[in-house]
Amino acid sequence: MKKTLYFNGKIYSNNEFCQAMIVEGEEIIAIGEESLIKEKHSYDAEIDLEQRLVLPGFNDSHLHLFHHAKKAKTIILNDAQSLEEIIIIGKKYLADHPHSSVLIGEGFNQDKFIKPIIPTKEELDLISKEIPIIFSRICGHIVCVNSKALELCGINHETKILGGQVLLNEQNEPNGILTENACSLVDRFYEKLDVTKARELLEDAVNYALSYGVTSIQTNDCTLENYNYLLKAYQQIADTKKIRITHQVTTSTIDQYLEIKRGFFNNPYHNIGPLKMFLDGSLGARTAALTIPYQDDPMTTGVLCLPYDCLEKLVSEANQKQVQLIFHAIGNKAIHEALDALMKSNDKTNPLRHGIVHLQITDEKCLDFLAKYNICALVQPAFLDYDMGIVEERVGKELAQTSYAFKTMIEAIPTSFGTDLPVEEINPFLGIYLAVTRRNFKKTKIYNNHQFIRLEQAIDAYTIGSSYQEFMENKKGRLEKGYFADFIIVDRNIFEIPLEEITKTKVLATYVGGKKVYNANFY
């Protein structure tokens, strides 16, 4: 196989820097000081890195790539600053698309509004009463619908669903706001896709990821309802060898998960990973489950999506059948429930590498038990930019002081970084900046700066830390001999510039398995 020498670089390798490496096939076969590499090894081609910084390819430990891909079929509400603006956006879309049979929108955040009010059916009816309208909050844990959608789905004041709520107005009728599992009541309005359509959407999403240096993804979008076509679409993407894919599968039972995994042959580009379950909602929607009432809404403590006895049985069965579990848990009550269930049937080494996703609102007891039982943390530092502006008013000063505890986690337990795309942008440099500075993007606020981490720790959490989560820490996540040649070349040395400039970093080229899969005119 062809051997390519990459030289005259600043190659980040296990907290040190090397000048050169040789790639043969998909692996690094040598790395170190340039003169020694050239002296001891033969090669067929060479590439001058021009003193550029080379990093391991990033591995996003939790995102929803297919959800991001499908946003191309919806109207985007992320920038809306008021209810009035949401109505204007919706009306304009229907004026431009008069034959629409349904209107889907995503990404609004009421905390950006002058009056932070979640849209109800009354506001959405101003857009149209003739077709169903479904607008989801940026977190995906709240869906707002109009009267037509409620009518077509038969949703009324008696509609109940485990782990979710149909909110009612003063007249005891649905007000159009659905939370958590109740969001599934309007799934019928989303476009049904097949392998071809799904692959086409995913191709653009993969190219988007590669442009930010993401070479591996752990994506949570495979379910019992879509796996028949979605896994085939992902396999076609994997066959291009442009990106490495691990699925975090969401089903209701262990047996359903095993049915999806049965007959699936893992390979370095396409894997079935853990079973992912939802335990609560989101902080922004006030559905994250807390041990205390919300400070800005004392009538609620959030929503638990899974009864504890079911959770306990699930963990026991997973351990028996050797199934890795990860739990969506944001509030400290949900985190405690996950930890309690894991502690009852898990040894302290956590051999299956069970983990908790998000881990935002933690108390000291949470952090102690995470460390004691070696529970993996899959966290998203990019959440800090928005959340540092609301966390204290939501949960109170005492709980806010022990939350988003990245330093505590990284020093005690296996910790990986991700973005939760499309909730946040996939750009890893945004999360790295927030993790090492604890300062928002506008540079107007600093939050819990005693929890900032070193740059090396942030990069490692985004690379080797994420690889550990998928049992691949001996093959990817580092630039070392015997590891996959998954790496990126960037336009600045982030170890030498002010931390505030990290967000400006651009990827010049991305390599997966020694093959260039993204190029911004580097050579």
Protein Blocks (a to p, Z undefined) as FASTA:
>chain_A
ZZdddehiacdeehiacfbdcdehjbcfbdcdfklmmmmpccfbdcdekhpacddddddf
bdcfklmmmmmmpccfklpcbfklmmmmmmmmmmmmmmbcbdcdehiafklpmblcdddf
klmmmmockbccddddfkopaccddfklmmmnopafklccehiacdddfkopaehiaghj
lmmmmmmmpccddfklmmmmmmmmmmmmmmnopabdcddfbcfklmmmmmmmmmmmmmno
paccddddddfbfklmmmmmgopacdfkbccddddddfbdcfklopaccfbdcfklmkbg
bjafbdfklmmmmmmmmmmnopacddddfbfklmmmmmmmmmmmccfklmnopacehjlm
ccfklmmmmmmnopacdddfklmmmmmmmmmmmnojklmmmgoilklmmmmmccdddekp
akbcfblklmmmmmmnopafkopacehkllcccfklmmmmmmmmmmmmnopammgopace
hiacdddddfbdfklmcfklmmmpccfbdceehiafbdehkZZ
